[in-house]
């Protein structure tokens, strides 16, 4: 068993090339993987549980959107701040705080007495995740000094993310349908509690006490400005339909855009304490990549929600039925990720074009098969969902690598954090826009027609993303050596 001194030391503390491997490094890896598992589960399961929550706690159609968008929005706003706080006060402290908060708010979500409280707890859960998740890679790099071991440890992230994504919809549906102890949907929020209760003591015991950097500052004004901008954009997109699109919705959207432009201007001129590396904001290739992430992940997040809602609200499917319906898409995603790894060196960025084309083809196939139908089964959606999943796997598996090719080594930390935050933000925007379109169409059309209309509109951001990929570097970094 390691001593307290060993546990508190970082690999760097042991001195140069003779440093001994950190004794609890694989426990650290398990703790970090568990944190990612909790985040993946919680960002996925609510799409399936949403209609059951709606029936139990009430609220309008917009509340179904907020269950997903509230979590993703809070995660996006606080993610960059969380990474910065890890540098200032230490990654260990921020990871422990985020993990404890995430576990606590998982319990809070499960015991929420009404829909407004649940949405608030979902946002706090997302904020806790934003403090926890960005510390993971830094902690792993800190404890793995051997390149081979580090590569082996990082290779675990693919399966650790893919398997939960594959299992989460069916698991959520099974838990809701099982209605154990008569608590129904509340079980889906309790999935993470055992994980958190097991890993938190392990994290306390194993995580290294890395040095803090109190000379750095967190620009709380920039965090507030970014948060206000994003809320001002997403709130009217979700609430506007239920309110009848009054003038305040458009005023709020304009204010949100103005605040976002102001945030970018502020960051460009704020120097060393900026939340985002200022040079990234003048890197046209990187900014094009950000736009690709917004378009692709937004289309995916919105379409995923609408398919889940279509099945349960439109066709009366059970939660487990709705969850299993998504399985072909997740299987296609896993296949796409595996195949993309073998083709990326040969195809370069054209692999991204193929991936986005497959997503578009699958989305169009879903729309076509619903044409003129009064009802559709899960089997009708399978071909389109497999194509969507394969395209997502090919795109998601390589997109960040191509985007980060255009940044320097000094910028990569900030660039990665912004990409992760953009991914979460795009989910909020996709849920807000496509969810609103789906519910608006459902007011006047049959459920298959509502999903068909939403699917056709998904092709717009996908077409934009396809064109923007031409702005990315032709090859990934591995091709350059």
LINRAWO-V290605 format. One record per backbone hydrogen bond with DSSP energy under -0.5 kcal/mol. NH is the residue of the N-H (numbers start at 1). CO is the residue of the C=O. If there is no record, write none. Layout:
nh->NH co->CO
nh->NH co->CO
//
This chain:
nh->7 co->3
nh->8 co->4
nh->9 co->5
nh->11 co->142
nh->13 co->10
nh->14 co->10
nh->14 co->11
nh->15 co->12
nh->18 co->15
nh->19 co->16
nh->22 co->143
nh->25 co->22
nh->28 co->24
nh->29 co->25
nh->30 co->26
nh->31 co->27
nh->32 co->28
nh->33 co->29
nh->34 co->30
nh->35 co->31
nh->36 co->32
nh->37 co->33
nh->38 co->34
nh->39 co->35
nh->40 co->36
nh->41 co->37
nh->42 co->38
nh->43 co->39
nh->44 co->41
nh->45 co->41
nh->47 co->44
nh->48 co->45
nh->49 co->45
nh->50 co->46
nh->53 co->49
nh->54 co->50
nh->55 co->51
nh->56 co->52
nh->57 co->53
nh->58 co->54
nh->63 co->60
nh->64 co->60
nh->64 co->61
nh->65 co->61
nh->66 co->62
nh->67 co->63
nh->68 co->64
nh->68 co->65
nh->69 co->65
nh->70 co->66
nh->72 co->68
nh->73 co->69
nh->74 co->70
nh->75 co->71
nh->76 co->72
nh->77 co->73
nh->78 co->74
nh->79 co->75
nh->80 co->76
nh->81 co->77
nh->82 co->78
nh->83 co->79
nh->84 co->80
nh->85 co->81
nh->86 co->82
nh->87 co->83
nh->88 co->84
nh->89 co->85
nh->90 co->85
nh->90 co->86
nh->94 co->90
nh->95 co->91
nh->96 co->92
nh->97 co->93
nh->98 co->94
nh->99 co->95
nh->100 co->96
nh->101 co->97
nh->102 co->98
nh->103 co->99
nh->104 co->100
nh->105 co->101
nh->106 co->102
nh->107 co->103
nh->108 co->104
nh->109 co->105
nh->110 co->106
nh->111 co->107
nh->112 co->109
nh->115 co->57
nh->118 co->114
nh->119 co->115
nh->120 co->116
nh->121 co->117
nh->122 co->118
nh->123 co->119
nh->124 co->120
nh->125 co->121
nh->126 co->122
nh->127 co->123
nh->128 co->124
nh->129 co->125
nh->130 co->126
nh->131 co->127
nh->131 co->128
nh->132 co->128
nh->133 co->129
nh->134 co->130
nh->135 co->132
nh->136 co->133
nh->139 co->135
nh->140 co->136
nh->141 co->137
nh->142 co->138
nh->143 co->139
nh->144 co->140
nh->145 co->143
nh->150 co->146
nh->151 co->147
nh->152 co->148
nh->153 co->149
nh->154 co->150
nh->155 co->151
nh->156 co->153
nh->157 co->154
nh->159 co->155
nh->160 co->156
nh->161 co->157
nh->161 co->158
nh->162 co->158
nh->163 co->159
nh->165 co->161
nh->166 co->162
nh->167 co->163
nh->168 co->164
nh->169 co->165
nh->171 co->167
nh->172 co->168
nh->173 co->169
nh->174 co->170
nh->175 co->171
nh->176 co->172
nh->177 co->173
nh->178 co->174
nh->179 co->175
nh->182 co->179
nh->183 co->180
nh->186 co->183
nh->187 co->184
nh->188 co->185
nh->189 co->185
nh->189 co->186
nh->190 co->186
nh->190 co->187
nh->191 co->187
nh->193 co->190
nh->194 co->190
nh->195 co->191
nh->196 co->192
nh->197 co->193
nh->198 co->194
nh->199 co->195
nh->200 co->196
nh->201 co->197
nh->202 co->198
nh->203 co->199
nh->204 co->200
nh->205 co->201
nh->206 co->202
nh->207 co->203
nh->210 co->208
nh->213 co->87
nh->213 co->88
nh->216 co->213
nh->219 co->217
nh->220 co->218
nh->223 co->219
nh->224 co->220
nh->225 co->221
nh->226 co->222
nh->227 co->223
nh->228 co->224
nh->229 co->225
nh->230 co->226
nh->231 co->227
nh->232 co->228
nh->233 co->229
nh->234 co->230
nh->235 co->231
nh->237 co->233
nh->238 co->234
nh->239 co->235
nh->240 co->236
nh->243 co->239
nh->244 co->240
nh->244 co->241
nh->245 co->240
nh->249 co->246
nh->250 co->246
nh->250 co->247
nh->251 co->247
nh->252 co->248
nh->253 co->249
nh->254 co->250
nh->255 co->251
nh->256 co->252
nh->257 co->253
nh->258 co->254
nh->259 co->255
nh->260 co->256
nh->261 co->257
nh->262 co->258
nh->263 co->259
nh->264 co->260
nh->265 co->261
nh->266 co->262
nh->267 co->263
nh->268 co->264
nh->269 co->265
nh->269 co->266
nh->270 co->267
nh->273 co->270
nh->274 co->271
nh->280 co->277
nh->281 co->277
nh->281 co->278
nh->282 co->279
nh->283 co->280
nh->284 co->282
nh->287 co->283
nh->288 co->284
nh->289 co->285
nh->290 co->286
nh->291 co->287
nh->292 co->288
nh->293 co->289
nh->294 co->290
nh->295 co->291
nh->296 co->292
nh->297 co->293
nh->298 co->293
nh->298 co->294
nh->299 co->295
nh->300 co->296
nh->301 co->297
nh->302 co->298
nh->303 co->299
nh->304 co->300
nh->305 co->301
nh->306 co->302
nh->307 co->303
nh->308 co->304
nh->309 co->305
nh->310 co->306
nh->311 co->307
nh->312 co->308
nh->313 co->309
nh->314 co->309
nh->314 co->310
nh->315 co->310
nh->317 co->311
nh->320 co->173
nh->322 co->318
nh->323 co->319
nh->324 co->320
nh->325 co->321
nh->326 co->322
nh->326 co->323
nh->327 co->324
nh->329 co->326
nh->330 co->326
nh->331 co->327
nh->332 co->328
nh->333 co->329
nh->334 co->330
nh->335 co->331
nh->336 co->332
nh->337 co->333
nh->338 co->334
nh->339 co->335
nh->340 co->336
nh->341 co->337
nh->342 co->338
nh->342 co->339
nh->343 co->339
nh->344 co->340
nh->347 co->343
nh->348 co->344
nh->349 co->474
nh->350 co->347
nh->351 co->348
nh->352 co->349
nh->353 co->349
nh->354 co->350
nh->355 co->351
nh->356 co->352
nh->357 co->353
nh->358 co->354
nh->359 co->355
nh->360 co->356
nh->361 co->357
nh->362 co->358
nh->363 co->359
nh->364 co->360
nh->365 co->361
nh->366 co->362
nh->367 co->363
nh->368 co->364
nh->369 co->365
nh->370 co->366
nh->371 co->368
nh->373 co->370
nh->381 co->377
nh->381 co->378
nh->382 co->378
nh->382 co->379
nh->383 co->379
nh->385 co->381
nh->386 co->382
nh->387 co->383
nh->388 co->384
nh->389 co->385
nh->390 co->386
nh->391 co->387
nh->392 co->388
nh->393 co->389
nh->394 co->390
nh->395 co->391
nh->396 co->392
nh->397 co->393
nh->398 co->395
nh->399 co->395
nh->402 co->398
nh->403 co->399
nh->404 co->400
nh->405 co->401
nh->406 co->403
nh->407 co->404
nh->411 co->408
nh->412 co->408
nh->415 co->411
nh->416 co->412
nh->417 co->413
nh->418 co->414
nh->419 co->415
nh->420 co->416
nh->421 co->417
nh->422 co->418
nh->423 co->419
nh->424 co->420
nh->425 co->421
nh->426 co->422
nh->427 co->423
nh->428 co->424
nh->429 co->425
nh->430 co->426
nh->431 co->427
nh->432 co->428
nh->433 co->429
nh->434 co->430
nh->435 co->430
nh->435 co->431
nh->436 co->432
nh->437 co->433
nh->438 co->434
nh->439 co->435
nh->440 co->436
nh->441 co->437
nh->442 co->438
nh->443 co->439
nh->444 co->441
nh->445 co->441
nh->450 co->446
nh->451 co->447
nh->452 co->448
nh->453 co->449
nh->454 co->450
nh->455 co->451
nh->456 co->452
nh->457 co->453
nh->458 co->454
nh->459 co->455
nh->459 co->456
nh->460 co->457
nh->461 co->457
nh->462 co->458
nh->463 co->459
nh->464 co->460
nh->465 co->461
nh->466 co->462
nh->467 co->463
nh->468 co->464
nh->469 co->465
nh->470 co->467
nh->471 co->468
nh->472 co->469
nh->479 co->476
nh->480 co->477
nh->481 co->478
//
